[in-house]
Amino acid sequence: MTTIRTTHAPSAPDQRPLLARVLLTPFSGRTLREGLYALLNLPLGITGFLLAFSGLAVSLSMLILVVGLPLLGFVLVLLRQWGRLERARARLLLRHDVAEPEPLRPRQRPGDPNVQNTALAWLGALLRSNVSWRSAAYALLHGWWGLCTFTIMCVLWAGGLGLLTYPVWYWPLRASGDVDGIGINTDGEGGGWVWDSPLELLLAAVLGLLLLYLAAPVIRGMAQVDRVLVSGLLGPSAAASRVRQLESDRSQVVDTTQADLRRIERDLHDGAQARLVALAMELGLAKEKLAEDPEAAAKMVEEAHGEVKLALQELRDLARGIHPAVLTDRGLGPALSAVAARCGVPVTVDVELDERPAEAIEGIAYFTVSELLQNVSKHAQATRAAVEVWRADNRLMLQVTDDGVGGADPSAGSGLAGLSERLAAVDGLLAVRSPVGGPTTITAELPWRDREAARR
């Protein structure tokens, strides 16, 4: 099932055979990048930890002095820049793109040129911003996590590479005369067990290779923890993400509203308005000919009467496109049945609702099903379709299915993408399942809002 609300494009699949991918996992680019990230966690983690710990300790202890508060602000600025560096490192090595957090918004009176007030406004914004304190928390936590990842990487990579290449460097080591080789209890007076036979050298290489294969999933697991840390502490907060989503949804709603207004204006100008202008001209000519040629005038009035009927029909169609009267008077069931009757294929409608939702949600649901049925008529090449509407907890569910050719692709810039954006503006969701050859199932979810509560 394809969820249209997802905006990022999926990465290209690996075309190599499965066996080759498994055999090359310890030496793949992803393993090497994420392993390098884990190794760099220690020096960078310690640097960030010392910056956060010492900077916060010194500045907080000096808050009773005048210099304490500016020093705290300076430390928080450094930690925010440190977070920027860590996000860049995650993008480079982990291929994890974290959005920039919300910027500082100092509270300053418009037009106030006072430099002191400006500095205090920026300092207050730094102290209020949760980005500053989450950056500090990341630096303090990541120092300990960096120690763990570095230790694990040293054991896995150094031990694995050392054992894998042991048959190579065993002979120079043995020739030096200082050490016979590696093994168990080799430092004891009894000599212990030294790996020096060809079979033992092979066993060491096999153990080293197994250790490298073990390192690959461990590295990826640690990288996933790093992604969670970077996203959770250095990315935008849930509230900020929600604000950005609402701003984006609001702009989409404004654009959609403007497009609808332009469409209504165009339909009025090119349709009913043009017919009414022609009607006025014909009635004027009929009035002039009424005295001298009553028969011609009567014929012109008859033609004008036909134009009036066409203009009224166009106005009814336009009003139905804005908000149909049957929807207001009788609800979704009869309104969707009327839409299904105008569809180019037979459509069954099943609406199971104990009560009507809020008028705005009901209108969005109506136009969503209308547009989906138009797509069925124009593109699906179907012989039948079905519409189902029901309520699931606090969601209004809509589902349109058809037995057409399938292959609906929302990412190709079709009307489904625009429909998904309009649903997202009210916290809705659109999901498409349309394999080539059909059938096609499109499910829409809308938040349920009670009609009476919405009126209050």
Disulfide bonds with the S-S distance in Angstrom:
none
